[in-house]
């Protein structure tokens, strides 16, 4: 069962207008979508996106009797094209809940979990893209080590990469259990499953799904699409995700000055958003007791400025 993270805080920072148009860019099981819908008047609208076909089917069924909810199989990295495709020129709010969902982790056949044996898939969109197995079949040791370090903060990234590719050379890298065993091989001094196993799975998942690139694109497209006074709310679960969100919001909140080669100012672009959260909002103790997986969640919000 997928539990929405920071649901009250997300609604507070979205500051929903009853007649507005809102995008839930990571619909999941529809928890946030339902909260947005409940705050709307009959003339309001929710556009719910997900790149996972299974999530899309779930959300379509959940809101099949609501004409106010449009559910689309789409990646928020292509948000501009999605909105253009349905004739939406501007929106009043965007919610992005980045990362993988509990539903995906808990399904062993999706390949996200090191605790369930299954195929090395890890695709958020099972209808297209390269599986983790296919990605690992061709990646170089240097590139794999770089991914493990950048997305997983693995200190022994080169050692872990070498052990993973040694298993590949022996044709023993076919399932999530094989990958977990390769990580264990890199930490022979650890009893049981090394803590780094979670980080390795996370890093490979993020690379396979090109998550940070899509997050940056989605944030920028969302800012462009917002009406003045509209809100962007983004929830991160990984330091890399939070860094992308923070950097995009900071850049958008500053005046951009374009200069001649000699340093003279040529032109400038005004700030497009006002950052609302000086520090990220994190779950309280009550939510963590209900949903321990929310432990690393961080929420940031911004408001679109008038042109």
N, C-alpha and C positions, 0 to 999 in steps of 0.2 A: 504494500500500500504506500503510495507516494504521499508524503506530507509536505505541504508548501512551507518554505522557510521565510521567516520574518513577514508573515501575511499582514498583520496589523500595521507594522511599520511601512511596508510597501504601499498600502492604501493611504496612509497618512501623508507620505511624501508625494504620491501621485496627485493628491488634492483634486479628486475627480469632480468634474463638472457634469451635471446630469445629462446634458445634451451633447456631450463631447464624443470624439472618436478616439478610441484607445487601442493600442497594439500590445498584446501579450506575446512577446517574441519567442518564448520558450514555454509553450502551453503545458507540456507534461501530461498530467492527469486532469488538468483544468481547474485546479484549486484557485490560483490567482485569477483566472478568467471568471470564475464564479463570483469572486469577491468584487471584481470590477463591475460585472453585470448587475449585481445587487445594488450598486450605488448609482446606477444610471436611470434616467427617465426613459419612457418609451421611445423617444427620438434619439437616444444615445446608441452607440455601436461599439462592439468589441471585435477586433480582428485577431484571431488566435493562430499563431504559427508554430510549427514544429518540424524539424528535419527527420524525425523518426516516424515512419509510416504507422507503427503500432500505436504511438501516442496520438497521432492524427485520428485514427479510427476510434480510439477511446473518447477523445474530446468531441468528435462529431456525434457520436451516439449520446453522450451526456447532454449536449445542447441541441439535439435534433428538433426540439419543439420551440426553439427560440429564433425568431427572425432577426434578432439584434446581434447574433454571433455568427461571424464568418470564420470558418476553420480552413486553413490552407496548409498543404504539405510544402514547406519552404524553409530555407536557411536564412536566418536573419542577416547573414552577411550580404545577401542580395535584397535587402529591405527596399531600396529605391525601386528596383524592378518589380518587386511584389506589389507595392502600392500603385505604381503606374499601371500594372496589369489589371487591377480592379477599379481603376479610375478614382483613386483617392489622392487628392492633391496635398492635403495637410492633415496632421493628427494633433490631438491635445495631450497625449501622453504615451510613453513607451516604457514597458517593463521588460528587462532582460535578466533572467535568472540563469547565469552561465554554468557551464560544466555538465556533468552527467547526472541523471536523475536516479532516485532510489529504485524505480521500476527497472531501469536498465541494468543497474548493478545486481539486482536480485534475480535476474534471469540468467542462469548459467550459460545458456546457449548463445548469449550475446557476446561473451568473451571479455566483459569488463571486470569481472571479479576473480581475484586470485584464490578465493575460498571455495569456488565452485569449478569443477573441471568441465571444460567445454571447448569449442573451437576458438582459435585465435582470430576473432572477427574484429570487435571493438568499433565497428562503424556505427555512428549515430543514425545515419541514413542507410538502412539495409538494402535499399533499392539501387544504390550506386556507390561508386568509390572503391578504393583499394582497402582490402582487409589488413589487419595487423600482420597476419601470416604472410601475405604477399609483400607488404612493406618490409618486414624483417628478412624476407628471402633475398632482397637486393641491396639493402642498406649497407654502407661501408662501416667498418669498425669506428672510424673517426667520426662519422656523422651520427652514428648511434650514441657514442659517448657524449657528443655535443648535445643531443636531445635529452639524454638522461640528466646531464648537468643543468641545462637551461630550464627544463620543465619539471624535473624531479628533485633538483638540489642534491643529487647523489654525489657524495664526496669521492667514492671509489668508482667513478663513472667509467673510466677506461677499463678497469678490472671487470666490472659487471658486463660491459659491452663485449669484452673478449670471451667471457664464459658463455654468453648468449650465442655468439657466433660460432663458438666451438660446437655447441649442440646443433646449430644449423648445419655445420659441415658433416655431422654424424647423422643427419636426417632425424634428429630427435627434438625438433622444435615445431610441433604440430598442434598442441593444445595449451590451454592456460596452465595446466599442471606442469607441462614441460618448461614453460617460461618461468614459473615460480621455482622449479627445481634448479634452473640455470642461475637464478639469483642466489639461491641457497649455496650453490657451488662456489660463488664468489665470496661467501662469508663462512668458511669452514669452521671458524672459531666461535660461531653463534649457535646456540642450542635452539632447535625449533626453527620456525619461519622468521627470517630477518625482518626487522621493521621496514627496511628499504624496499621490500617487495611491493608494498602499496604505492610507493613513489615511482617505482619502475613501471608499473601498470598505468599509473596516471600519466607519466611522461609519454609513453608510447601511444596511449589513447589520444592525447592532445596533438601529437604529431600526425597521426593517421587522419584525424578530423580537421586538421589545420585550424584549431579552435581560436587561437589568439588573433590570427589574421581576420577571421570572420567576425570576431568580437569587435575589433577596431573598425572594420567596415560598417558593421551594424550600428555602432554608436554614432559614427560620423553621419551616416545616412539618416539616423533618427533625429539628430540635432537639426539637420537641414529640413526635415519634414515637419518639425514641431511648429505649431502656431505660437505667436507671442504669448507668454504666460503658460505655455504648455510645459509639462514636466517629463524629465527622463529619470528613471530609477533603475539602477543596475546593481545586481547582487553577485559577488564573486566568492569563490570557495578556494582559490589558489592564489598565491602571491603574484604570479604572472598575470592572471586575470585582473586582479585588483590594480596592478601597476598600469595595465593598458587603460582601464577605466579612469584612473586618476590622471594619467597623462593626457588623454583625450579631453577630459573636462577642463584641465588646467589650460591646455592650448586654446580651447574654445572660449575660455573666460578672459583671455588677454587680447589686447589690441595687437594685431599683427602689422608690423612696420616693414615695408618693402623699400630697400635702399639701392641707390646707385652704387657702382663699384667703388666710388670715392667716399662712400659713407653717407652722402646726403640722402635725406628721406625722399623717396620717389612717390610713394602713396602709402595708405594704411587701410587695414580692414578692421572694423570695430569688433569688439567682443560679441559673441553670439549667445553665450549663456552666463548665468550667475550660479555659482556653486552654492548649494544650500547646506551641505553637510561638511563642516570644517574638518571633522574627523569621521571615519566610517561608523555607521550604526551596526552594532553587533547584537546577537540574541541575548536575552536575559536568562536568568537561572531557570525560570519556569519553563521557557521554551526548550532549553537544553535538557531538562528532565523529560519532557515529552518526546523530544527528537534529538538524540545525541549527535546525529549526523549534521546538525546545524552548527556544530562547534566552530568551524573555520569561516562561517559566513560573514561577509562584510557588505553593507549596503551604502551606496553613494547616490546622491540626487543632485539635479541641477534644473534650472528653469530657463526657458528660452526668453531672450530679451527682445524688445521691440526693435525693428529694423531701423 
